[in-house]
């Protein structure tokens, strides 16, 4: 083992790994007043929603829960 290397050991009973992704949504250009700045919202996606969309997709969000950690 190299002088400055380390080994990561974890207990499988204590840790649960999950897929997560931060997605930033922005208003479409046709919804922004001329000269205005688009509103942006960051969403945290979990499990099956990770990689569900791709850049340029148009989605509609009907409900956002304001939760700050």
C-alpha positions as CSV (number, residue, x, y, z in Angstrom):
1,X,0.0,0.0,0.0
2,X,1.3,3.5,-0.9
3,X,2.5,5.8,1.9
4,X,-0.4,8.3,1.5
5,X,-3.2,6.0,0.5
6,X,-6.3,5.0,2.6
7,X,-8.9,2.3,2.6
8,X,-12.6,3.0,2.9
9,X,-14.5,0.4,5.0
10,X,-18.2,0.6,5.7
11,X,-20.7,-1.5,7.5
12,X,-23.4,-2.6,5.1
13,X,-26.0,-2.7,8.0
14,X,-25.5,1.0,8.8
15,X,-25.5,2.6,5.3
16,X,-28.0,2.7,2.5
17,X,-27.0,4.1,-0.8
18,X,-29.5,5.8,-3.1
19,X,-29.5,7.5,-6.4
20,X,-30.0,11.3,-6.2
21,X,-29.7,14.1,-8.7
22,X,-30.2,17.9,-8.5
23,X,-32.2,19.3,-11.5
24,X,-32.6,23.0,-12.2
25,X,-35.8,24.0,-13.9
26,X,-36.2,27.3,-15.6
27,X,-39.1,29.2,-17.2
28,X,-39.4,28.8,-20.9
29,X,-38.5,31.9,-23.0
30,X,-42.1,32.5,-24.1
31,X,-43.1,32.9,-20.4
32,X,-40.6,35.6,-19.6
33,X,-41.4,39.3,-20.1
34,X,-39.2,41.1,-22.6
35,X,-35.9,42.0,-20.8
36,X,-36.8,39.8,-17.8
37,X,-34.7,37.1,-16.1
38,X,-36.1,33.6,-16.0
39,X,-37.0,32.1,-12.6
40,X,-35.1,29.0,-11.7
41,X,-36.0,26.2,-9.2
42,X,-33.7,23.4,-8.0
43,X,-35.2,20.0,-7.4
44,X,-33.7,17.0,-5.7
45,X,-34.7,13.9,-7.6
46,X,-34.6,10.4,-6.0
47,X,-34.5,6.8,-7.2
48,X,-36.5,6.3,-10.4
49,X,-36.7,10.0,-11.2
50,X,-32.9,10.2,-11.6
51,X,-32.0,10.7,-15.3
52,X,-35.7,10.7,-16.2
53,X,-35.3,13.9,-18.2
54,X,-32.6,15.4,-20.4
55,X,-31.6,19.0,-21.0
56,X,-34.1,20.8,-23.2
57,X,-37.1,18.8,-22.1
58,X,-40.2,20.8,-21.3
59,X,-42.0,19.7,-18.2
60,X,-44.8,21.0,-16.1
61,X,-44.5,21.2,-12.3
62,X,-47.8,21.5,-10.5
63,X,-46.6,21.4,-6.9
64,X,-43.4,22.3,-5.1
65,X,-42.8,21.7,-1.4
66,X,-40.6,24.4,0.1
67,X,-38.3,22.3,2.3
68,X,-35.0,23.8,3.4
69,X,-32.5,21.6,5.3
